[in-house]
């Protein structure tokens, strides 16, 4: 593909940003990729592995003269970063993000975007339980959706340009408004993560199940809870605090479903359980048919490449 941006600045250098680096390089989508991370250790690691063309010690230095600035920091940190980079953003540049919540990000970042700079929020639905600049790989976004959430009045050409970048990195594209995005993600990601954290916490509390048994028999299903619950705690703390209403709504519905299953088990209602599990199994088939996973024994997981 042809180059889409001359200079891309990535603020935050974790899994998503490092994978964007590799994916943009793979397709030749950016002339220069620069980056910044809050931690000096992260910046040193990124320099050591040659992640970006240049690593800066401040977000403002990285954002200066960039055609695209992508905020790859936890949701709770986005407003302070936006404040810092606002004075150096060049006219015609685009600011985007990769946050898992959109309404609060728009509220936090939007007011700091100067006139003449485009703000196009985005959310790539891809990830692993790994983090840091060494964790990224170019294939992370292949055949995975990136949701674009244009704010009112955004220049359409800037939106389409960002869409071209994500398509060039292998992603499928959908557009939706921020409120709907946050509800969808509460169902598909946020609440499942909260349940996974809870289940792992329950296992830790059950002293009748020894640590060795939890580890030894984890292939029975607990393993996948631990995989999800290994995700970045700062990121997920911010997600739940910033998508409070949608998450609580879905948790309420989950609790109702759980009570219904408890009642069916208590009353020996095998028909209810069978019908319920049949319906939910069909959703799994739909995910496979949509190309978002495979029925392979490893659940279709991409192996993370190590440096």
N, C-alpha and C positions, 0 to 999 in steps of 0.2 A: 504493500500500500504506500501511498504518497505521504510525505510528512504533513502532519496536521497542525502541530504547534512547534515554533522554533525553540522556545524555552519553557520547560515545565518545572515547577517547584513543588516538591512534596514536603509538607509540614507534618512531621511524625514519620518514623521509619520502621514501622512494624510489619506484620505479615502482608497487609493489603498494599501498603506503599512499596515494599520491596518487590512484591509480585507485579505491581504496576510497572516498576522499573524494568523488570525482565520482559514483561509482555510488550511494553513500548519498544524496547530494543529489538525484540524478535521481529517486529513488523515495521521497524523504521518509522515510528509515528512521531518522534520528537527529535529536534536537532540537538538539544542539550537538556539533560535532566539533572536538577540540583535538589539538595535536600537539607533538612534541619531536623534534629531531635532534641528534646529537652535534656535528656541525659547525656553527659559527656562520654560515658561508657558506650552508649549506643552510637554516638557520633564516631567514636574511635573504631568501633567494630565495622560500621558502614564504610569508613575510609579504608580499613584494612582489607576488606573484601572487594573494594572498588565498586560499591553498589551504585553510586551516582557519579556524574562527571565532576561534581564539586559538592562538598559538605560544608555548610556554614555553621557558625556558632550562635546565630540568632535567626529567628523566623523572618525578621524584616530584611536581613541581608539576602536570605534565600528568595523571598518574594519579589525583591526589586527587579524590575525589567522582565519579569516572567509574563508569558502570554496566558498561561494557565497556572493557577495556584490551587492545590488540592489539600484540604484540611483532613489529615489522617490521624487525628488525635481523638481521645475520648470525648464524648459529647459534652461533658461538663467543662472541658478546657477550651471549647471552640470560641466562646465569646472573647476570652482574654487574648487568644491568638489573633482573632479578627481585629481587635482593637490595635494590636501591635503592628500588624502588617498594613492597615488601612492607609497610613500616610505615604507609603512607598508604592502602592499599586498603580500601575501605569494605565492610562486611558485605553479603553478597548479590551483590556484583559478580562479573563473569566476567573471567578472564584467558585470552586465546587467543594464537595466534601464526600466522605464515604460513611457517614454516621448511620447507625441503625434506627435512629429516631429522626423524624423530619420536622414536625411542627415546632418543637422547642429549639431546634437548630436554626430554623428560619427566623424565629423570634429573637434568638441570641445574636446571630451573625448578620442578618439583613440590615439592621440599622447602622452598621459600621461600614457597609459597602459604599464607597464614594460614587457620586454621579459619574456616569460614563464607564463604570466597571460593571460587568455582568455577573449576576449571582445565579448559578444553576446547581441546586442541590442534587445529589445522586446517592444511590445506595447499591453497591454490588452485593448480591446474595451469594457470597462465596466465602469460604474460610476453612481453617483447620483449628485444632486445639493448640497449635504452636504459635509463638509470637517472636518478635524481634527481627532485626534486619537479615539474619541468616535463614529465616523460615520461608521466605518467598520463593515462588517458582512461576515461570511464564504461563504455565497451563492452568493456573488457578481459576481463571475466569472463563475458560473454554466451555461453551454451551451452558453457562450459568447466567441467570438474569441479572441485569443491572437496571434498577428502577430510577428513572429520571423524574424529578419533581419540580417542574418549572414554577417559579413564583410569578404572581400577576405582573404583567407588563414587561416580562423578560424578552429581550430581543431574540426572535426565532432563529436567526442565523447562528447566534451563540449557542443555543440549545442544540441545534443540528450538528454543529461542529463538535460539541462534547459527545453527542451520540456516535458520531463517526469514530471518535477516539475509542470509546468503549467497544464498539463493534470491531474495530481493528485489533483490540486486545482479546477478541474471541467471545465477547459477551452477547447475549440476547437482550433486547431492549423492550421495556414497557414504560409507559408514562402514567402517572396517577397523581391525584392531589395529596397533600401532606396528611390530612386527617385519615383518608382511606388507607394510605400507606401504613400509618401507625397501627391501625386496627388489623390489617392483614398480617403485619409482622408480629403483633401480639399473639396471633393464632399460630403462625408458622414457625416462629423463632423464640420470642421472648418468654412466653409461658412454658414451652417445652424446656427451655434452659432452667427456668425457676423450678420446675418439677424435678429435673435432673439433679440440681443442687440439693433439693429437699431429700430425694431418695438416697443420695450419697450420705447426707447428714443423718438420715434415719439409720442407715447401716452402721454408721459410726457410733450411734447411740445404743444399738442393740448389742449389749455385751455378751449375750448368749451366742452370738455369731462371732467367732474369733477372727482376728485380722487375717490369719493364714487361710481360713475358709473363704473369706470374702475374695481374696486374691486368687486362690486356687480354683474356685468355681465361678469366676466372673464371666466366663463365656456364656453362662446361662442367661444373660441379658443385662446384668449389672455393669458389664464392661462398657456398653454404649452410654449408660448414664455417666460413668466416670469420664468417658471421652468428652462428652458435652460439658460436664462440670469442671473440666480442666481449663476452660477458657479464661481469658484475662479478667481477673476480678474487678479491676478498676473500670474497664469498659462496661461490664455487666451491671455494676453498681449504678453507673451513670444512665444506662439504658432504662433500668426500672424506675429510677427517680424522675426521668424525663419522659417516660411513656406511661405514667401512672394510671391515667383513666382507662386507657384501652386494655392495659394488662389486668387491672382489677376487674374490668368487665368480663374478660375471658376467664380469669380465675374463678369468678362467680359461676360461670357456666360450667367450668370444669368440675367445681365442687358439687353442683347439682347432678352432673353425670356420674360422678364418683359415688354419691349417695344412692343413686338408682342401682348401680352395680353392687354396692354393699347389700342393698335390700334383696336383689336377685340371688346373691350368694347365700345370704342368711336363710332365705325362703326356699332354696333349692330350685330356683326357676331356671332350668337348663335351656328352655326355649328362648328366654330373653337374652341369656348370655350368648347363645349360638347366633341369634339374629344380629346382635350387636357386633360380635367379632366378625361376622360375614360382611357387614357394611364397612367396617373399618379396614378390613383386608382389601376391599375394592379400592380404597384410597391409595394404598401402597402400590397396587397394580397400576393405577393412574399415574403415579409419580414415575414409575419405570417406563411406562409407555410414552410419557412426555420427554424422556431422555434425561431426566434429572437424577437418575441413579440407575444401577443395574441390579439384577438378581444374583450377582456373583456372591460367593461365600464371604468375601471381605466387605460386603455391602457396597461395592463399587467405589471404595475410597481410593483417592489418588495417593500414591506414596509420596511423602514429602522428601524432596531432594536435599541432601546434606552437602554442605560445602566441603 
